[in-house]
Structure formats: C-alpha cells, structure tokens
Amino acid sequence: MLIDVTRLASRWMNERLPTGVDRVSLAYIRHFRHQARAMIRYGGRWIDVPYEYSQKIFSVLLGEIEQSKARFRWTVWCASLRGRSRLKANDVFFNTGHSGLDQIAYGKRLGAWGGRPVFFLHDLIPISHPEYCRPGEAEKHHRRLDLMLSLAQGLVVNSRATLRDLENYAVCNGRKIPPVAVAYLAPATLPQDSCGRPLDFPYFVILGTIESRKNHLLLLHIWRQLVEMLGDAAPRLVVIGQRGWECEQVVDLLDRCEVLQGFVVEKPQCSDAELAAWLMHAQALLFPSFNEGFGMPLVEALMLRVPVIASDLSVFREIAGNIPEYLDPLDGLGWRRQILAYQDDDNECRQAQLARMASYVPPTWAAHFKVVDDLLMRIDQRARRV
C-alpha cells in the first residue's frame, strides 16, 4: 500500500494548521501506517519512500515526534537515494487529499506505475457552487474528477449527498463510476473540559474556515442588530477558524465594525482543549453554510451534547436527522429569532433539542475503515474475476 502524503508534507513544512481534508488524510495514515509506505512528490520526482523512512515521516506528520524542517528534508532526500520501486499489480495507491489530481502529468505517472488507485472525494462544491471558490477552481475540479473516473479502481465519499452529486456529474458527462463506498467521517476525540467556562456571558459558536460559503456575513449582520437592540445584554459570538478566501466583507466587519467590538470574539487558532471548552459551554453551534460535503462541526457539537442551529441542507439531515434546528441560510429573521430563543438555557426549543440528541451516536473511524476495507475487498474480488 502506498499513500500520497505530498499535501500533508507541504502544509507541515509551511507550518499550516490541518484543514478538514488534512484530518481525513491523517486518519488514513494512522489506520494504515504499518502496512503502508509514503509517496512524496518532491523536486519534480515521485519518491516511493522505503518502509522504515515512511514510518518516520508518518510519525512526524501525525505529531508523534518533533523534527526540524532541515531534518525532514534530509529524511526525504535519503529516501530518494534508496531508489524508487514500481507499484505491483495488487498494490493499493491512496490519494485522500485531492492533491495533484488536477495535473495531467499526475494521471500519466500513476497510469504508468500501475497498482490500484483509490481516491477520496470530499465534495463537488467547486463545480456545483463555483462562486464560493477561488477563480479557476471549477476547472481544476473537473480535471480531478475526470482523472478519478478514468483511473480509480475505487472511490470513497463522505456522504450519500456527495455520492448523489457524483452520480449526477457522471450522468451529465457520460462517465462510468467505479465501485464507491460511503464512509462517514469521525469527529476528533476532544478532551474533557479542563479550561472552565471561557466567557461569563451567554455565547454562540461558529466553527470553520472563514470563507463566503460558510455564511459568516449573515451572522455578523445579525449580531450588529442584536447589539443595537440589547446593548450589553446581547449574547456573544465566537468565531473559531482561520481566515480563508473570498471573505473581504467578513474581514472588514471583524476588523473595523466598532459596534461588534467586544461582542464578537475571533479565535483563528484553538487547541483541542480550548475547542472543547468553547463548544461545551456554548448556547448552540451556528452552522449557516450554503453548501457542505459533510459538516464535521455539526458532528462534534452533537457529540458534546451541544445544540445546533444549522442550514437546511440534505447532508446535515443525513448525518444528524431531526436533532438540529434547521433554517434557510438566507432567512435572517429566522436565525435571529432562534438565536434569541437559544440564549435562554431553559427555552422550550433548546430543551427539546437536548432531549432529541440524548441517543445520538457519532460516527467512528472504526466504522469508517470497516467500510473502506470492504471496498478494498470488492476491488480485489473484481480484479480476480477479470
């Protein structure tokens, strides 16, 4: 088994915090590490890292050992000197982060290597909603999907909603779909609250990278109204996440709106312990996104028994059923009404949601990889029949 860790290695070298995509890739390393080698694209070369060096690289990426950037480069360079091997016909090749899949050369090299490519498809948002992505991202994602559908012997998707989008794409483009597994993503194991309540005031949390698709703008306008209506009695809003792209209006409000100062708390970096504390004491998680492939913050909140007010998206109903309060992401009055209601701990709607989530069981990585292992078995049986 070979795992492409190029994206993870690049982000580690650049000291970037893991995104949701990265956390999935790290979970695959954690699960398969002892039966896998790393592949890194470095300096124009594909380096099939020998097993012993792969284990060192996996440990660094998982944060199990500390290593300098110079030492990490040395490890990769030493691995490159050990030579590169060709994938055997029954070797599985994982790419779980979309990295490189928009490049024609990637498909050619992978086709020449052979083996059994398996890709993780996180979503089709750059194609279905290009207005929320960087310019040119839609074209790149078309190329990623074309490569996946051309070379993959198996695909893993994170929800039935993503699978439906893929099936529609395949029909519209006259493509066949290889064997697919729907495997839900598991939340991080957050520690018990050891930090205490972070704020004395009632507050709400929005969690995720700040980008236009996440609809932070709606909440900031609502919060301006709440402050003007209630003054110091207004609840607080905690924005947890790094600043992303196409979000200039949100950044302007965060940096320059005097009305929001002291009422909106921005946390671009948050340890797991801090995140647990912020979530566990919140009145609710707010999740007003226009589109999602999965929705990990929703799962993390329900796991901690924190109420959720979310956009009425099919993927949210798929993974959370009737537990959250659902609203149209453009229904500003509805969101304001629910926020005002949920700032009261004893509110009837809030208490009813807490009762609904009592039996909620979050997805697990064990269940995820049981589905992936079943897919690998299907791929193997299919190859034997051929």
C-alpha positions in Angstrom: 0.0 0.0 0.0 1.2 3.5 -0.9 -0.2 6.8 0.4 0.4 10.1 -1.3 1.4 12.4 1.6 2.6 15.3 -0.6 -0.2 17.8 0.6 0.4 16.9 4.3 4.2 17.3 4.0 3.9 20.6 2.2 1.5 22.0 4.8 3.7 20.8 7.6 6.8 22.4 6.0 4.8 25.7 5.7 3.5 25.4 9.3 -0.1 25.4 8.2 -2.8 24.1 10.5 -4.7 21.0 9.4 -7.9 21.5 7.5 -10.8 19.1 7.5 -9.3 17.5 4.4 -6.0 17.1 6.2 -7.6 15.5 9.2 -9.1 12.8 6.9 -5.7 12.2 5.4 -4.1 11.9 8.8 -6.7 9.4 9.8 -5.8 7.2 6.8 -2.1 7.3 7.8 -2.9 6.5 11.4 -5.0 3.5 10.3 -2.9 2.0 7.5 0.6 3.2 8.6 2.0 -0.3 9.5 1.1 -1.8 6.1 1.9 1.3 4.0 4.7 3.3 2.5 4.7 7.1 1.8 4.8 8.6 -1.6 6.0 12.2 -1.9 6.2 14.4 -5.0 9.3 16.5 -4.4 11.5 18.4 -6.8 9.6 17.0 -9.8 10.1 13.4 -8.7 7.8 10.8 -7.3 9.6 9.3 -4.3 8.4 5.9 -3.2 9.7 6.1 0.4 11.1 2.8 1.8 9.2 1.4 4.7 11.5 2.4 7.5 11.7 6.0 6.3 7.9 6.1 5.7 7.3 5.2 9.4 9.5 8.2 10.4 7.6 10.5 8.0 4.2 9.2 9.3 5.3 9.9 12.9 6.3 13.5 12.1 3.0 14.2 10.2 1.0 12.7 13.0 2.8 14.9 15.5 4.2 12.0 17.4 7.8 13.2 17.2 9.3 16.6 16.7 11.6 17.2 13.8 13.2 20.2 12.2 12.4 21.1 8.6 16.0 20.5 7.6 15.9 17.0 9.2 12.6 16.3 7.4 14.1 17.3 4.0 17.1 15.1 4.9 14.8 12.1 5.5 13.1 12.6 2.2 16.4 13.0 0.4 17.8 9.9 1.9 14.7 8.0 0.9 15.1 9.2 -2.7 18.6 7.8 -2.8 17.3 4.3 -1.9 15.7 4.1 -5.2 12.1 4.0 -6.4 10.0 0.9 -6.9 7.2 0.3 -9.3 3.8 -0.5 -7.8 2.8 -4.1 -8.1 -0.5 -5.0 -9.7 -2.3 -5.6 -6.4 -0.8 -2.6 -4.5 -3.3 0.0 -3.4 -2.5 3.6 -4.0 -4.3 6.1 -1.8 -4.8 9.8 -2.6 -7.1 11.2 0.1 -6.5 15.0 -0.3 -7.1 15.8 -4.0 -3.5 17.0 -4.2 -2.1 16.8 -7.8 -5.2 15.3 -9.3 -5.8 18.3 -11.5 -2.5 17.8 -13.2 -2.3 15.8 -16.4 1.2 14.6 -15.5 -0.2 13.0 -12.3 -2.6 10.8 -14.2 0.1 9.7 -16.7 2.6 8.9 -14.0 0.0 7.0 -11.9 -1.1 5.1 -15.0 2.5 4.1 -15.7 3.0 3.0 -12.1 0.1 0.6 -12.2 -1.4 -0.7 -9.0 -4.9 0.0 -7.7 -5.7 3.7 -7.3 -8.3 4.6 -4.6 -9.3 8.2 -4.2 -11.2 10.1 -1.5 -13.7 12.6 -3.0 -14.6 15.2 -0.4 -17.2 17.1 -2.4 -18.1 18.7 -5.8 -18.6 22.2 -4.4 -16.1 23.9 -6.8 -18.3 22.6 -9.7 -21.8 22.9 -8.1 -21.1 26.3 -6.4 -18.0 27.9 -8.2 -19.0 31.3 -6.8 -17.7 30.2 -3.4 -14.3 29.1 -4.6 -11.2 30.6 -5.9 -11.2 31.6 -9.6 -10.2 28.6 -11.8 -11.0 26.1 -9.1 -14.0 24.7 -11.0 -11.8 23.8 -14.0 -9.3 22.2 -11.7 -12.0 20.1 -10.0 -13.3 19.0 -13.4 -9.8 17.6 -14.1 -9.7 15.9 -10.7 -13.0 14.2 -11.3 -12.0 13.2 -14.8 -8.8 11.6 -13.5 -10.7 9.8 -10.7 -13.3 8.4 -13.0 -10.6 7.4 -15.6 -8.1 5.7 -13.2 -9.8 4.9 -9.9 -10.5 1.3 -9.1 -12.4 2.6 -6.1 -13.7 5.8 -4.6 -14.5 6.8 -1.0 -17.1 9.6 -0.4 -18.1 11.1 2.9 -21.9 11.1 2.5 -24.7 9.9 0.3 -25.2 13.6 -0.6 -21.7 13.7 -2.1 -22.5 10.4 -3.9 -25.6 11.8 -5.4 -23.6 14.8 -6.7 -21.0 12.4 -8.2 -23.7 10.3 -9.9 -25.3 13.4 -11.4 -21.9 14.5 -12.6 -21.2 11.2 -14.2 -24.6 11.1 -16.0 -24.1 14.7 -17.3 -20.6 13.9 -18.6 -21.3 10.4 -19.9 -18.9 8.8 -17.4 -19.0 5.5 -15.6 -18.4 5.3 -11.8 -16.0 2.7 -10.3 -17.0 1.0 -7.0 -17.9 3.6 -4.4 -18.1 3.4 -0.6 -19.9 5.9 1.5 -17.9 6.2 4.8 -18.9 8.9 7.3 -16.1 10.9 8.9 -15.5 10.6 12.7 -15.0 13.7 14.9 -11.8 14.3 16.7 -11.5 12.9 20.2 -11.9 16.1 22.2 -10.7 16.2 25.8 -13.0 16.7 28.7 -13.4 20.3 29.6 -10.3 21.3 31.6 -10.3 25.0 30.9 -13.6 26.1 32.5 -16.2 28.4 31.0 -14.3 30.8 28.7 -16.9 33.6 28.9 -19.2 34.8 31.6 -21.8 35.9 29.0 -24.1 33.6 27.0 -22.4 33.0 23.7 -22.7 31.1 20.4 -20.0 29.5 18.3 -19.4 29.2 14.5 -16.6 26.8 13.7 -14.7 26.5 10.4 -12.5 28.4 7.9 -13.8 31.9 7.2 -14.9 31.8 3.6 -18.0 33.1 1.8 -19.6 29.6 1.6 -19.8 29.4 5.4 -22.0 32.5 5.6 -20.3 34.3 8.4 -21.6 37.5 6.9 -25.2 36.6 7.8 -24.3 36.1 11.5 -22.2 39.3 11.7 -25.1 41.4 10.4 -27.5 39.7 12.9 -25.0 40.4 15.7 -24.9 44.0 14.8 -28.7 44.1 15.1 -28.6 42.3 18.4 -26.1 44.7 19.9 -28.1 47.7 18.8 -31.3 46.1 20.2 -30.0 44.7 23.5 -26.8 46.6 24.3 -24.6 44.8 26.8 -27.2 42.1 27.3 -26.6 40.8 23.8 -25.1 37.3 23.6 -21.5 37.0 22.3 -20.5 35.3 19.0 -17.2 33.3 19.0 -15.7 32.8 15.5 -13.3 29.8 15.5 -11.3 29.3 12.4 -8.6 30.6 10.1 -9.3 33.4 7.6 -9.7 31.9 4.2 -10.5 33.3 0.8 -13.2 35.5 -0.8 -14.2 36.8 2.6 -13.3 40.5 2.4 -16.6 41.8 3.8 -16.4 39.5 6.8 -12.8 40.6 7.5 -13.8 44.2 7.2 -16.6 43.7 9.8 -14.3 41.8 12.1 -11.6 44.4 11.9 -13.4 47.7 11.6 -17.0 47.4 12.8 -17.0 49.3 16.2 -20.4 48.0 17.1 -19.2 44.4 17.1 -16.1 45.1 19.2 -16.3 43.2 22.5 -19.3 41.2 21.2 -17.6 39.1 18.6 -14.5 37.0 19.6 -12.3 35.7 16.8 -10.2 32.6 17.5 -8.0 31.8 14.5 -6.2 29.1 16.4 -7.6 26.8 19.0 -6.2 23.7 20.8 -8.4 20.7 21.2 -8.8 21.5 24.9 -9.8 25.1 24.1 -12.2 24.0 21.4 -13.9 21.5 23.7 -14.3 24.3 26.3 -15.7 26.8 23.8 -18.2 24.2 22.4 -19.3 22.6 25.7 -20.4 25.9 27.3 -22.0 27.4 24.1 -25.7 28.1 23.9 -25.5 26.5 20.5 -23.3 25.9 17.4 -24.4 28.0 14.5 -23.8 26.4 11.1 -25.4 28.7 8.4 -23.4 27.3 5.4 -24.8 27.5 1.9 -23.3 24.1 1.0 -21.2 21.3 2.6 -19.8 17.9 1.6 -20.2 16.6 5.2 -20.2 19.0 8.2 -17.8 17.9 10.9 -18.6 20.8 13.3 -22.1 19.6 13.5 -21.0 16.1 14.5 -18.5 17.5 17.0 -21.2 19.6 18.7 -23.7 16.8 18.9 -21.0 14.5 20.3 -20.5 17.0 23.1 -24.3 17.4 23.6 -24.3 21.0 22.3 -27.4 22.2 20.5 -27.1 23.1 16.8 -28.8 25.6 14.6 -28.0 24.8 11.0 -28.8 25.4 7.4 -31.5 23.1 6.0 -29.1 21.0 3.9 -29.7 17.4 2.8 -26.3 16.3 4.1 -27.0 17.8 7.5 -30.3 15.9 7.7 -28.4 12.8 6.5 -25.9 12.8 9.3 -27.9 14.4 12.1 -31.6 13.5 11.4 -34.1 15.7 13.1 -31.9 16.8 16.0 -30.8 20.4 15.0 -33.0 23.4 14.3 -33.0 23.8 10.5 -33.3 27.2 8.7 -32.8 28.5 5.2 -29.3 30.1 5.1 -30.9 33.3 3.8 -33.6 33.6 6.5 -32.0 36.3 8.6 -35.2 36.9 10.7 -35.5 33.2 11.4 -31.8 32.9 12.5 -32.2 36.0 14.7 -35.4 34.6 16.3 -33.7 31.2 17.1 -30.6 32.9 18.5 -32.7 35.0 20.8 -34.6 31.9 21.9 -31.5 29.7 22.5 -29.7 32.3 24.6 -32.0 31.2 27.4 -30.9 27.8 28.8 -34.5 26.9 29.8 -36.0 27.8 26.5 -38.5 25.1 25.4 -37.0 24.7 21.9 -33.5 24.3 23.3 -34.6 21.8 25.9 -36.4 19.8 23.3 -33.3 19.6 21.1 -31.2 18.5 24.1 -33.8 15.7 24.6 -33.6 14.7 20.9 -29.8 14.3 21.0 -29.8 12.1 24.1 -29.5 9.0 22.0 -27.1 10.4 19.3 -24.1 8.2 18.5 -21.4 9.9 16.4 -19.6 8.2 13.6 -16.3 6.4 14.4 -13.2 5.8 12.5 -13.5 2.1 13.2 -16.8 2.1 11.3 -15.3 4.3 8.5 -12.4 1.9 7.9 -14.7 -1.1 8.0 -16.4 0.4 5.0 -13.1 1.1 3.3 -11.8 -2.4 4.0 -15.0 -3.8 2.4 -14.4 -1.6 -0.6 -10.8 -2.9 -0.9 -12.1 -6.5 -0.8 -14.7 -5.7 -3.5 -11.8 -4.2 -5.7 -9.8 -7.4 -5.1 -12.7 -9.7 -6.0 -13.4 -7.7 -9.1 -9.8 -7.9 -10.2 -9.8 -11.7 -9.7 -12.9 -12.1 -11.9 -11.2 -10.1 -14.6 
